[in-house]
Amino acid sequence: MLQNAFCRQNIGASRSDFELKRPEGGTAMTKVEEAIGMLRSLPPERGEGVAALLLKLAEDPGSFDYTPEEMERLDRSEAAAARGDFATDDQVRALWAKHGL
């Protein structure tokens, strides 16, 4: 199965690769600190799910293989893109309106 390329590409990065500046001050904040802060702000049921995914990824980066169904959807999506089959502006607006965006 196809591995999640993003996960594979980011495993060897150093801590300094993920540093940011805090908007309110000049001290550095890493992506890890940012992620933990965001995780803490989630509702408990959602936070637990995200935390479980992060732990699984940290323990075994290769554990996020695409399922056969996901591969099929990805193949269909890539084929549609290759044909130039994209949603029109009106279709996108209708979808956004449907979901209150």
Backbone as XML, in Angstrom:
<?xml version="1.0"?>
<chain id="A" units="angstrom">
  <residue number="1" name="MET">
    <atom name="N" x="0.836" y="-1.194" z="0.000"/>
    <atom name="CA" x="0.000" y="0.000" z="0.000"/>
    <atom name="C" x="0.873" y="1.246" z="0.000"/>
  </residue>
  <residue number="2" name="LEU">
    <atom name="N" x="0.286" y="2.309" z="-0.508"/>
    <atom name="CA" x="0.969" y="3.595" z="-0.551"/>
    <atom name="C" x="1.067" y="4.185" z="0.851"/>
  </residue>
  <residue number="3" name="GLN">
    <atom name="N" x="2.257" y="4.562" z="1.250"/>
    <atom name="CA" x="2.454" y="5.184" z="2.556"/>
    <atom name="C" x="2.050" y="6.648" z="2.483"/>
  </residue>
  <residue number="4" name="ASN">
    <atom name="N" x="1.654" y="7.201" z="3.591"/>
    <atom name="CA" x="1.358" y="8.622" z="3.637"/>
    <atom name="C" x="2.669" y="9.368" z="3.486"/>
  </residue>
  <residue number="5" name="ALA">
    <atom name="N" x="2.890" y="9.973" z="2.337"/>
    <atom name="CA" x="4.171" y="10.605" z="2.007"/>
    <atom name="C" x="4.513" y="11.731" z="2.961"/>
  </residue>
  <residue number="6" name="PHE">
    <atom name="N" x="3.525" y="12.482" z="3.389"/>
    <atom name="CA" x="3.804" y="13.577" z="4.313"/>
    <atom name="C" x="4.451" y="13.053" z="5.586"/>
  </residue>
  <residue number="7" name="CYS">
    <atom name="N" x="3.904" y="11.986" z="6.141"/>
    <atom name="CA" x="4.457" y="11.419" z="7.371"/>
    <atom name="C" x="5.878" y="10.937" z="7.148"/>
  </residue>
  <residue number="8" name="ARG">
    <atom name="N" x="6.101" y="10.252" z="6.060"/>
    <atom name="CA" x="7.425" y="9.708" z="5.764"/>
    <atom name="C" x="8.461" y="10.810" z="5.578"/>
  </residue>
  <residue number="9" name="GLN">
    <atom name="N" x="8.080" y="11.896" z="4.919"/>
    <atom name="CA" x="9.024" y="12.957" z="4.616"/>
    <atom name="C" x="9.405" y="13.769" z="5.838"/>
  </residue>
  <residue number="10" name="ASN">
    <atom name="N" x="8.585" y="13.776" z="6.863"/>
    <atom name="CA" x="8.817" y="14.651" z="8.001"/>
    <atom name="C" x="9.419" y="13.953" z="9.215"/>
  </residue>
  <residue number="11" name="ILE">
    <atom name="N" x="9.713" y="12.672" z="9.134"/>
    <atom name="CA" x="10.210" y="11.948" z="10.299"/>
    <atom name="C" x="11.589" y="12.424" z="10.734"/>
  </residue>
  <residue number="12" name="GLY">
    <atom name="N" x="12.503" y="12.700" z="9.826"/>
    <atom name="CA" x="13.862" y="13.043" z="10.186"/>
    <atom name="C" x="14.114" y="14.513" z="10.463"/>
  </residue>
  <residue number="13" name="ALA">
    <atom name="N" x="13.076" y="15.336" z="10.503"/>
    <atom name="CA" x="13.270" y="16.769" z="10.690"/>
    <atom name="C" x="13.763" y="17.073" z="12.096"/>
  </residue>
  <residue number="14" name="SER">
    <atom name="N" x="14.606" y="18.072" z="12.202"/>
    <atom name="CA" x="15.102" y="18.479" z="13.517"/>
    <atom name="C" x="14.105" y="19.408" z="14.183"/>
  </residue>
  <residue number="15" name="ARG">
    <atom name="N" x="14.234" y="19.549" z="15.489"/>
    <atom name="CA" x="13.336" y="20.404" z="16.254"/>
    <atom name="C" x="13.346" y="21.831" z="15.718"/>
  </residue>
  <residue number="16" name="SER">
    <atom name="N" x="14.505" y="22.327" z="15.317"/>
    <atom name="CA" x="14.590" y="23.701" z="14.815"/>
    <atom name="C" x="13.832" y="23.896" z="13.515"/>
  </residue>
  <residue number="17" name="ASP">
    <atom name="N" x="13.563" y="22.813" z="12.799"/>
    <atom name="CA" x="12.793" y="22.917" z="11.562"/>
    <atom name="C" x="11.348" y="23.333" z="11.822"/>
  </residue>
  <residue number="18" name="PHE">
    <atom name="N" x="10.879" y="23.175" z="13.055"/>
    <atom name="CA" x="9.484" y="23.421" z="13.372"/>
    <atom name="C" x="9.288" y="24.587" z="14.322"/>
  </residue>
  <residue number="19" name="GLU">
    <atom name="N" x="10.239" y="25.497" z="14.411"/>
    <atom name="CA" x="10.100" y="26.627" z="15.308"/>
    <atom name="C" x="9.332" y="27.764" z="14.659"/>
  </residue>
  <residue number="20" name="LEU">
    <atom name="N" x="8.519" y="28.435" z="15.468"/>
    <atom name="CA" x="7.781" y="29.615" z="15.035"/>
    <atom name="C" x="8.029" y="30.729" z="16.043"/>
  </residue>
  <residue number="21" name="LYS">
    <atom name="N" x="7.603" y="31.899" z="15.733"/>
    <atom name="CA" x="7.612" y="33.003" z="16.693"/>
    <atom name="C" x="6.203" y="33.173" z="17.227"/>
  </residue>
  <residue number="22" name="ARG">
    <atom name="N" x="6.090" y="33.352" z="18.554"/>
    <atom name="CA" x="4.796" y="33.642" z="19.143"/>
    <atom name="C" x="4.394" y="35.055" z="18.748"/>
  </residue>
  <residue number="23" name="PRO">
    <atom name="N" x="3.140" y="35.245" z="18.354"/>
    <atom name="CA" x="2.717" y="36.579" z="17.932"/>
    <atom name="C" x="2.855" y="37.614" z="19.037"/>
  </residue>
  <residue number="24" name="GLU">
    <atom name="N" x="2.591" y="37.228" z="20.284"/>
    <atom name="CA" x="2.585" y="38.196" z="21.377"/>
    <atom name="C" x="3.961" y="38.472" z="21.959"/>
  </residue>
  <residue number="25" name="GLY">
    <atom name="N" x="4.944" y="37.666" z="21.635"/>
    <atom name="CA" x="6.267" y="37.868" z="22.197"/>
    <atom name="C" x="7.337" y="37.401" z="21.247"/>
  </residue>
  <residue number="26" name="GLY">
    <atom name="N" x="8.568" y="37.508" z="21.695"/>
    <atom name="CA" x="9.666" y="37.145" z="20.829"/>
    <atom name="C" x="10.217" y="35.760" z="21.074"/>
  </residue>
  <residue number="27" name="THR">
    <atom name="N" x="9.628" y="34.980" z="21.970"/>
    <atom name="CA" x="10.179" y="33.666" z="22.262"/>
    <atom name="C" x="9.697" y="32.649" z="21.245"/>
  </residue>
  <residue number="28" name="ALA">
    <atom name="N" x="10.531" y="31.677" z="20.983"/>
    <atom name="CA" x="10.215" y="30.666" z="19.976"/>
    <atom name="C" x="9.184" y="29.680" z="20.505"/>
  </residue>
  <residue number="29" name="MET">
    <atom name="N" x="8.320" y="29.224" z="19.631"/>
    <atom name="CA" x="7.355" y="28.187" z="19.954"/>
    <atom name="C" x="7.477" y="27.126" z="18.869"/>
  </residue>
  <residue number="30" name="THR">
    <atom name="N" x="7.664" y="25.892" z="19.270"/>
    <atom name="CA" x="7.795" y="24.828" z="18.281"/>
    <atom name="C" x="6.420" y="24.376" z="17.810"/>
  </residue>
  <residue number="31" name="LYS">
    <atom name="N" x="6.403" y="23.672" z="16.697"/>
    <atom name="CA" x="5.164" y="23.095" z="16.184"/>
    <atom name="C" x="4.580" y="22.124" z="17.206"/>
  </residue>
  <residue number="32" name="VAL">
    <atom name="N" x="5.436" y="21.428" z="17.944"/>
    <atom name="CA" x="4.951" y="20.496" z="18.967"/>
    <atom name="C" x="4.164" y="21.266" z="20.023"/>
  </residue>
  <residue number="33" name="GLU">
    <atom name="N" x="4.720" y="22.387" z="20.488"/>
    <atom name="CA" x="4.026" y="23.194" z="21.494"/>
    <atom name="C" x="2.722" y="23.756" z="20.942"/>
  </residue>
  <residue number="34" name="GLU">
    <atom name="N" x="2.754" y="24.187" z="19.702"/>
    <atom name="CA" x="1.543" y="24.705" z="19.069"/>
    <atom name="C" x="0.482" y="23.616" z="18.984"/>
  </residue>
  <residue number="35" name="ALA">
    <atom name="N" x="0.890" y="22.409" z="18.564"/>
    <atom name="CA" x="-0.054" y="21.296" z="18.432"/>
    <atom name="C" x="-0.642" y="20.903" z="19.783"/>
  </residue>
  <residue number="36" name="ILE">
    <atom name="N" x="0.185" y="20.876" z="20.801"/>
    <atom name="CA" x="-0.308" y="20.516" z="22.137"/>
    <atom name="C" x="-1.307" y="21.555" z="22.622"/>
  </residue>
  <residue number="37" name="GLY">
    <atom name="N" x="-1.001" y="22.832" z="22.405"/>
    <atom name="CA" x="-1.942" y="23.882" z="22.791"/>
    <atom name="C" x="-3.274" y="23.745" z="22.072"/>
  </residue>
  <residue number="38" name="MET">
    <atom name="N" x="-3.213" y="23.450" z="20.777"/>
    <atom name="CA" x="-4.441" y="23.282" z="20.008"/>
    <atom name="C" x="-5.197" y="22.043" z="20.490"/>
  </residue>
  <residue number="39" name="LEU">
    <atom name="N" x="-4.474" y="20.975" z="20.763"/>
    <atom name="CA" x="-5.091" y="19.745" z="21.245"/>
    <atom name="C" x="-5.815" y="19.983" z="22.563"/>
  </residue>
  <residue number="40" name="ARG">
    <atom name="N" x="-5.198" y="20.757" z="23.442"/>
    <atom name="CA" x="-5.819" y="21.053" z="24.747"/>
    <atom name="C" x="-7.086" y="21.885" z="24.606"/>
  </residue>
  <residue number="41" name="SER">
    <atom name="N" x="-7.213" y="22.638" z="23.524"/>
    <atom name="CA" x="-8.388" y="23.491" z="23.353"/>
    <atom name="C" x="-9.576" y="22.753" z="22.737"/>
  </residue>
  <residue number="42" name="LEU">
    <atom name="N" x="-9.370" y="21.537" z="22.264"/>
    <atom name="CA" x="-10.451" y="20.764" z="21.641"/>
    <atom name="C" x="-11.405" y="20.218" z="22.686"/>
  </residue>
  <residue number="43" name="PRO">
    <atom name="N" x="-12.662" y="19.967" z="22.298"/>
    <atom name="CA" x="-13.573" y="19.257" z="23.207"/>
    <atom name="C" x="-12.964" y="17.891" z="23.545"/>
  </residue>
  <residue number="44" name="PRO">
    <atom name="N" x="-13.176" y="17.394" z="24.762"/>
    <atom name="CA" x="-12.514" y="16.156" z="25.202"/>
    <atom name="C" x="-12.654" y="14.973" z="24.253"/>
  </residue>
  <residue number="45" name="GLU">
    <atom name="N" x="-13.857" y="14.744" z="23.719"/>
    <atom name="CA" x="-14.040" y="13.578" z="22.851"/>
    <atom name="C" x="-13.238" y="13.715" z="21.554"/>
  </residue>
  <residue number="46" name="ARG">
    <atom name="N" x="-13.141" y="14.912" z="21.031"/>
    <atom name="CA" x="-12.350" y="15.129" z="19.813"/>
    <atom name="C" x="-10.856" y="15.092" z="20.137"/>
  </residue>
  <residue number="47" name="GLY">
    <atom name="N" x="-10.480" y="15.703" z="21.245"/>
    <atom name="CA" x="-9.073" y="15.711" z="21.656"/>
    <atom name="C" x="-8.522" y="14.317" z="21.868"/>
  </residue>
  <residue number="48" name="GLU">
    <atom name="N" x="-9.319" y="13.440" z="22.448"/>
    <atom name="CA" x="-8.872" y="12.059" z="22.667"/>
    <atom name="C" x="-8.623" y="11.346" z="21.351"/>
  </residue>
  <residue number="49" name="GLY">
    <atom name="N" x="-9.489" y="11.575" z="20.372"/>
    <atom name="CA" x="-9.306" y="10.954" z="19.065"/>
    <atom name="C" x="-8.056" y="11.452" z="18.367"/>
  </residue>
  <residue number="50" name="VAL">
    <atom name="N" x="-7.835" y="12.756" z="18.414"/>
    <atom name="CA" x="-6.646" y="13.331" z="17.791"/>
    <atom name="C" x="-5.393" y="12.857" z="18.506"/>
  </residue>
  <residue number="51" name="ALA">
    <atom name="N" x="-5.436" y="12.820" z="19.832"/>
    <atom name="CA" x="-4.282" y="12.361" z="20.606"/>
    <atom name="C" x="-3.945" y="10.907" z="20.276"/>
  </residue>
  <residue number="52" name="ALA">
    <atom name="N" x="-4.958" y="10.071" z="20.123"/>
    <atom name="CA" x="-4.717" y="8.670" z="19.774"/>
    <atom name="C" x="-4.027" y="8.559" z="18.415"/>
  </residue>
  <residue number="53" name="LEU">
    <atom name="N" x="-4.457" y="9.383" z="17.454"/>
    <atom name="CA" x="-3.808" y="9.373" z="16.135"/>
    <atom name="C" x="-2.354" y="9.829" z="16.227"/>
  </residue>
  <residue number="54" name="LEU">
    <atom name="N" x="-2.097" y="10.880" z="16.992"/>
    <atom name="CA" x="-0.728" y="11.373" z="17.147"/>
    <atom name="C" x="0.175" y="10.331" z="17.794"/>
  </residue>
  <residue number="55" name="LEU">
    <atom name="N" x="-0.342" y="9.682" z="18.821"/>
    <atom name="CA" x="0.457" y="8.644" z="19.490"/>
    <atom name="C" x="0.758" y="7.489" z="18.546"/>
  </residue>
  <residue number="56" name="LYS">
    <atom name="N" x="-0.230" y="7.085" z="17.779"/>
    <atom name="CA" x="-0.025" y="5.990" z="16.829"/>
    <atom name="C" x="1.009" y="6.391" z="15.775"/>
  </residue>
  <residue number="57" name="LEU">
    <atom name="N" x="0.913" y="7.600" z="15.279"/>
    <atom name="CA" x="1.865" y="8.093" z="14.285"/>
    <atom name="C" x="3.271" y="8.167" z="14.867"/>
  </residue>
  <residue number="58" name="ALA">
    <atom name="N" x="3.401" y="8.631" z="16.107"/>
    <atom name="CA" x="4.715" y="8.737" z="16.739"/>
    <atom name="C" x="5.343" y="7.360" z="16.963"/>
  </residue>
  <residue number="59" name="GLU">
    <atom name="N" x="4.519" y="6.374" z="17.290"/>
    <atom name="CA" x="5.026" y="5.024" z="17.546"/>
    <atom name="C" x="5.384" y="4.298" z="16.261"/>
  </residue>
  <residue number="60" name="ASP">
    <atom name="N" x="4.580" y="4.492" z="15.213"/>
    <atom name="CA" x="4.785" y="3.763" z="13.966"/>
    <atom name="C" x="4.326" y="4.609" z="12.788"/>
  </residue>
  <residue number="61" name="PRO">
    <atom name="N" x="5.235" y="5.422" z="12.219"/>
    <atom name="CA" x="4.839" y="6.307" z="11.115"/>
    <atom name="C" x="4.263" y="5.563" z="9.915"/>
  </residue>
  <residue number="62" name="GLY">
    <atom name="N" x="4.607" y="4.322" z="9.730"/>
    <atom name="CA" x="4.094" y="3.546" z="8.604"/>
    <atom name="C" x="2.711" y="2.986" z="8.831"/>
  </residue>
  <residue number="63" name="SER">
    <atom name="N" x="2.125" y="3.269" z="9.989"/>
    <atom name="CA" x="0.820" y="2.691" z="10.313"/>
    <atom name="C" x="-0.330" y="3.388" z="9.604"/>
  </residue>
  <residue number="64" name="PHE">
    <atom name="N" x="-0.053" y="4.453" z="8.891"/>
    <atom name="CA" x="-1.110" y="5.179" z="8.218"/>
    <atom name="C" x="-1.123" y="4.895" z="6.729"/>
  </residue>
  <residue number="65" name="ASP">
    <atom name="N" x="-1.261" y="3.647" z="6.387"/>
    <atom name="CA" x="-1.420" y="3.244" z="4.996"/>
    <atom name="C" x="-2.845" y="3.575" z="4.550"/>
  </residue>
  <residue number="66" name="TYR">
    <atom name="N" x="-2.994" y="3.836" z="3.276"/>
    <atom name="CA" x="-4.330" y="4.055" z="2.738"/>
    <atom name="C" x="-5.074" y="2.729" z="2.678"/>
  </residue>
  <residue number="67" name="THR">
    <atom name="N" x="-6.374" y="2.774" z="2.984"/>
    <atom name="CA" x="-7.216" y="1.585" z="2.844"/>
    <atom name="C" x="-7.506" y="1.400" z="1.358"/>
  </residue>
  <residue number="68" name="PRO">
    <atom name="N" x="-7.960" y="0.214" z="0.958"/>
    <atom name="CA" x="-8.325" y="0.022" z="-0.455"/>
    <atom name="C" x="-9.393" y="1.017" z="-0.916"/>
  </residue>
  <residue number="69" name="GLU">
    <atom name="N" x="-10.345" y="1.347" z="-0.042"/>
    <atom name="CA" x="-11.386" y="2.303" z="-0.398"/>
    <atom name="C" x="-10.793" y="3.694" z="-0.603"/>
  </residue>
  <residue number="70" name="GLU">
    <atom name="N" x="-9.859" y="4.089" z="0.253"/>
    <atom name="CA" x="-9.210" y="5.385" z="0.107"/>
    <atom name="C" x="-8.389" y="5.441" z="-1.179"/>
  </residue>
  <residue number="71" name="MET">
    <atom name="N" x="-7.706" y="4.343" z="-1.486"/>
    <atom name="CA" x="-6.927" y="4.296" z="-2.729"/>
    <atom name="C" x="-7.848" y="4.429" z="-3.942"/>
  </residue>
  <residue number="72" name="GLU">
    <atom name="N" x="-9.003" y="3.780" z="-3.891"/>
    <atom name="CA" x="-9.956" y="3.865" z="-4.998"/>
    <atom name="C" x="-10.447" y="5.298" z="-5.173"/>
  </residue>
  <residue number="73" name="ARG">
    <atom name="N" x="-10.789" y="5.962" z="-4.058"/>
    <atom name="CA" x="-11.229" y="7.362" z="-4.136"/>
    <atom name="C" x="-10.111" y="8.258" z="-4.659"/>
  </residue>
  <residue number="74" name="LEU">
    <atom name="N" x="-8.886" y="8.017" z="-4.198"/>
    <atom name="CA" x="-7.745" y="8.806" z="-4.658"/>
    <atom name="C" x="-7.527" y="8.604" z="-6.158"/>
  </residue>
  <residue number="75" name="ASP">
    <atom name="N" x="-7.605" y="7.359" z="-6.617"/>
    <atom name="CA" x="-7.448" y="7.077" z="-8.051"/>
    <atom name="C" x="-8.522" y="7.791" z="-8.872"/>
  </residue>
  <residue number="76" name="ARG">
    <atom name="N" x="-9.785" y="7.750" z="-8.406"/>
    <atom name="CA" x="-10.866" y="8.433" z="-9.120"/>
    <atom name="C" x="-10.637" y="9.939" z="-9.153"/>
  </residue>
  <residue number="77" name="SER">
    <atom name="N" x="-10.183" y="10.483" z="-8.035"/>
    <atom name="CA" x="-9.924" y="11.918" z="-7.952"/>
    <atom name="C" x="-8.800" y="12.336" z="-8.885"/>
  </residue>
  <residue number="78" name="GLU">
    <atom name="N" x="-7.721" y="11.559" z="-8.898"/>
    <atom name="CA" x="-6.594" y="11.877" z="-9.782"/>
    <atom name="C" x="-6.985" y="11.753" z="-11.251"/>
  </residue>
  <residue number="79" name="ALA">
    <atom name="N" x="-7.812" y="10.772" z="-11.576"/>
    <atom name="CA" x="-8.267" y="10.604" z="-12.962"/>
    <atom name="C" x="-9.150" y="11.778" z="-13.374"/>
  </residue>
  <residue number="80" name="ALA">
    <atom name="N" x="-10.025" y="12.232" z="-12.481"/>
    <atom name="CA" x="-10.886" y="13.375" z="-12.786"/>
    <atom name="C" x="-10.038" y="14.635" z="-12.988"/>
  </residue>
  <residue number="81" name="ALA">
    <atom name="N" x="-9.036" y="14.816" z="-12.152"/>
    <atom name="CA" x="-8.152" y="15.979" z="-12.292"/>
    <atom name="C" x="-7.391" y="15.925" z="-13.615"/>
  </residue>
  <residue number="82" name="ALA">
    <atom name="N" x="-6.940" y="14.737" z="-13.996"/>
    <atom name="CA" x="-6.208" y="14.584" z="-15.260"/>
    <atom name="C" x="-7.095" y="14.928" z="-16.452"/>
  </residue>
  <residue number="83" name="ARG">
    <atom name="N" x="-8.407" y="14.675" z="-16.319"/>
    <atom name="CA" x="-9.358" y="15.010" z="-17.390"/>
    <atom name="C" x="-9.759" y="16.480" z="-17.344"/>
  </residue>
  <residue number="84" name="GLY">
    <atom name="N" x="-9.360" y="17.176" z="-16.292"/>
    <atom name="CA" x="-9.766" y="18.573" z="-16.125"/>
    <atom name="C" x="-11.177" y="18.699" z="-15.608"/>
  </residue>
  <residue number="85" name="ASP">
    <atom name="N" x="-11.663" y="17.643" z="-14.958"/>
    <atom name="CA" x="-13.031" y="17.583" z="-14.453"/>
    <atom name="C" x="-13.070" y="18.171" z="-13.039"/>
  </residue>
  <residue number="86" name="PHE">
    <atom name="N" x="-13.284" y="19.493" z="-12.963"/>
    <atom name="CA" x="-13.316" y="20.185" z="-11.680"/>
    <atom name="C" x="-14.690" y="20.800" z="-11.466"/>
  </residue>
  <residue number="87" name="ALA">
    <atom name="N" x="-15.016" y="21.083" z="-10.217"/>
    <atom name="CA" x="-16.279" y="21.748" z="-9.902"/>
    <atom name="C" x="-16.257" y="23.166" z="-10.448"/>
  </residue>
  <residue number="88" name="THR">
    <atom name="N" x="-17.423" y="23.618" z="-10.886"/>
    <atom name="CA" x="-17.542" y="25.004" z="-11.345"/>
    <atom name="C" x="-17.615" y="25.919" z="-10.125"/>
  </residue>
  <residue number="89" name="ASP">
    <atom name="N" x="-17.428" y="27.217" z="-10.349"/>
    <atom name="CA" x="-17.550" y="28.184" z="-9.258"/>
    <atom name="C" x="-18.934" y="28.118" z="-8.626"/>
  </residue>
  <residue number="90" name="ASP">
    <atom name="N" x="-19.972" y="27.954" z="-9.446"/>
    <atom name="CA" x="-21.339" y="27.865" z="-8.924"/>
    <atom name="C" x="-21.531" y="26.622" z="-8.055"/>
  </residue>
  <residue number="91" name="GLN">
    <atom name="N" x="-20.934" y="25.504" z="-8.459"/>
    <atom name="CA" x="-21.040" y="24.276" z="-7.663"/>
    <atom name="C" x="-20.331" y="24.442" z="-6.317"/>
  </residue>
  <residue number="92" name="VAL">
    <atom name="N" x="-19.197" y="25.093" z="-6.316"/>
    <atom name="CA" x="-18.464" y="25.324" z="-5.067"/>
    <atom name="C" x="-19.263" y="26.255" z="-4.162"/>
  </residue>
  <residue number="93" name="ARG">
    <atom name="N" x="-19.808" y="27.334" z="-4.726"/>
    <atom name="CA" x="-20.625" y="28.254" z="-3.927"/>
    <atom name="C" x="-21.835" y="27.551" z="-3.322"/>
  </residue>
  <residue number="94" name="ALA">
    <atom name="N" x="-22.473" y="26.689" z="-4.093"/>
    <atom name="CA" x="-23.638" y="25.943" z="-3.599"/>
    <atom name="C" x="-23.254" y="25.013" z="-2.458"/>
  </residue>
  <residue number="95" name="LEU">
    <atom name="N" x="-22.109" y="24.366" z="-2.575"/>
    <atom name="CA" x="-21.638" y="23.485" z="-1.517"/>
    <atom name="C" x="-21.342" y="24.276" z="-0.244"/>
  </residue>
  <residue number="96" name="TRP">
    <atom name="N" x="-20.660" y="25.406" z="-0.400"/>
    <atom name="CA" x="-20.359" y="26.255" z="0.761"/>
    <atom name="C" x="-21.651" y="26.717" z="1.424"/>
  </residue>
  <residue number="97" name="ALA">
    <atom name="N" x="-22.620" y="27.162" z="0.622"/>
    <atom name="CA" x="-23.891" y="27.627" z="1.167"/>
    <atom name="C" x="-24.613" y="26.514" z="1.915"/>
  </residue>
  <residue number="98" name="LYS">
    <atom name="N" x="-24.566" y="25.325" z="1.383"/>
    <atom name="CA" x="-25.214" y="24.164" z="2.005"/>
    <atom name="C" x="-24.666" y="23.924" z="3.415"/>
  </residue>
  <residue number="99" name="HIS">
    <atom name="N" x="-23.368" y="24.212" z="3.600"/>
    <atom name="CA" x="-22.715" y="23.957" z="4.879"/>
    <atom name="C" x="-22.496" y="25.238" z="5.689"/>
  </residue>
  <residue number="100" name="GLY">
    <atom name="N" x="-23.149" y="26.301" z="5.281"/>
    <atom name="CA" x="-23.090" y="27.553" z="6.037"/>
    <atom name="C" x="-21.756" y="28.266" z="5.980"/>
  </residue>
  <residue number="101" name="LEU">
    <atom name="N" x="-21.022" y="28.076" z="4.905"/>
    <atom name="CA" x="-19.717" y="28.736" z="4.786"/>
    <atom name="C" x="-19.770" y="29.940" z="3.875"/>
  </residue>
</chain>
